Structure formats: C-alpha cells, structure tokens
C-alpha cells in the first residue's frame, strides 16, 4: 500500500463549553475537550477500573458556530477527523506540544439537558438539533428520505 491514512473517530462527552475564536475575514474555529472512557475488570483483584482519556477537538467556521449553539458541557458527541500535531513557544520560553482532532464530520448523540429530561420522564424526547445537523451534513452527504417497508414479515 503506497498511501497513508490519518483518521480518528471518537464518541465521548464534552468536558467544557465550546470556546470560539474569530478571525479577520469572517472565519472562526471552536475548541472543546472530549472525554472517552475505558472500563475493565482487573482479573487479579476483581476490581472495576475506569480510565479517562482527554482529546482536544477543533471545528471550523459554520460547524463551529453550530457546536457553540447546541453543545454544552456533558453532551455526548461523535466526531470524525484527522490528528494534527502543533508546536509553539510558551510564555516561559519552553517549547509546547499538543495533538488535536481536526473535525471533518460530527453527530450530536445526546445533550445533558435531554438526558436529564429522559431520566425524569422515561420517554424519548425529539432531538431539537436534527434539522440543523441535516443542513450542515447535506453539503457533505446525500441523505435519502425515510421509507417504510411493506414487507410481510
């Protein structure tokens, strides 16, 4: 195989609000952390162990504005993108490094508010942002209308 691949897929919870940065010319980026968890049982002790990894997420332009509008700390999201390593000089003169996920596609899975309402009523609630997400993803994907099957089984 002669090509290379840089692709990341994550499902996790926002660790903070979306922080927006605006630039001249109307462009913007949004940054937020996502937490992913790994849980396993230690075979020797029988103890359940949970590890959390934090990922720096970067979204651009219209996608960033949508994330800022609809996401808040604790919300669950699926992101797909590529890893990008950055290097810069800190105020103390030391070289700093970070790895970010540059988002190419995302899907809102649940909101903290929605989860709280569902827990109280035990009934599924409609997603308020599905129309907005369809508009954002329409440029990238062709969506087919839902069709009911008339199958006899």
N, C-alpha and C positions, 0 to 999 in steps of 0.2 A: 504494500500500500504506500503510495507516494505522498498522499495528502496528510493533513493534520486536522485535529478537531479540538475545539475549545468550547465545551458546552456544559452548563450547570443547570440542574433542576432541583428546586428546593420547595418544601412545604413547611411552613413554620408560622410562628406568631410574632407580630411586631413587638419590639422591645421598647419603642419610644414613638413619639409623633413624627410625621414626615417633616423634615427640615428643608425648606425651599431656598434656592439661591437663584437670583435673577441676573441676567447679563444684558449688556447693550445689544440692541438688535432684536430683543423680544424673546430670546431663548432662555430656558431655565432648566435646572436639574433639581430633583428631590432625592434626599438621602434619608435612609432609615435602617435600623438594625433588625434582623430576623433571628429568632432563636429556634434551633432544631434540637430535638431531644432523642437520646438513645437510652433505652431501658433494658436491662438484662438482669438475670439472677446469677449470683455468684454460686458456682456449683459446690464449693467447699463449705461456705457458711450458710447458703440458702437465702442470703440477704438480697433484696432487690436494690439494684444500683441504677441511678439515673445520671447521665451526663448531658450537659447542655453545651452546644456549640453556637457561637455568635457569628453572623455573616453581615458584612456591610453591603447594603443594596443601593444602587444608583439607577434612577429612572430619569428620562429626559422629556422636556417640552410638554406636549398635551398629556402624555401618560403621567408625568409628574404632577400636573395640576389635578388630574382625576384622583390619583392616590392621595394627594393632600386633602381633597374634598371629602372622600369617602372612608379613608382609613384612619384608625386611631390605635393607640397602644392596646395590645392584647388581641387584635384581629388576626384571623388566620388567612394566609395568602399562599398561592402557588406562584413562583417566579421561575422564569426560564431565561437564561442569558449566557454570557461568557465571562470568564475570570479576567481581571485586569489588575496588574501589579503597579503600584505607584511608589515613588520615592521623592522625598523633599527634605529640605533643611529645616530643623526645628529652631525655635527661638533661642535655645541653648547652644546652637551650632552643631548638634548631633544630627546625623542622617536618620530619617524616619522612613519606615516602610509600611504599606498597607495593601491588602488584597481586597478587591471589590468585585461584586457581581454586577456587570453592566446588563440591565434588563432589556430583553428583546420582546418578551411576551409575559403576561401575568393574568391571573384569575383570582378574584376575591372569593374565598371559600366560606367565611362566616365573619360576622362582626361581633365584637364583645357585647354590644347592645342587643343584637339578635340572639346571641347565646343566652343572655340573661332573661329575655322575654320567653324564649323556648323553655327554659328551665322552670319558669313560673307557670306557664300555661300548658306545657307539654303538647303543644300543637305547632306544626311547622308554620313559619311566617314567610311571606314572599320576600324575595330579595329586592330591595329598592334600587340597587345599582345595576341590575342586569341589563336594562335598556342602554345605559351609558356604556357598559362594557361591550355590548354588541356593536355600538357605534365605533368604539375605538378599534375593536378587532376586525371590523368589516373591511378596513383597508388592507389588513394582512391575510384574512381568511375569507373564504366563501362559505357562508352558512346556509344550510338547507332548512326549509321550514319543517316543523314537526308534523309527522304524518301518523295517523292512527292506522294500525294494521287490521285488516279484516280477515284474519286467519281463523280457521275453525277450531284451533287448539290453543 
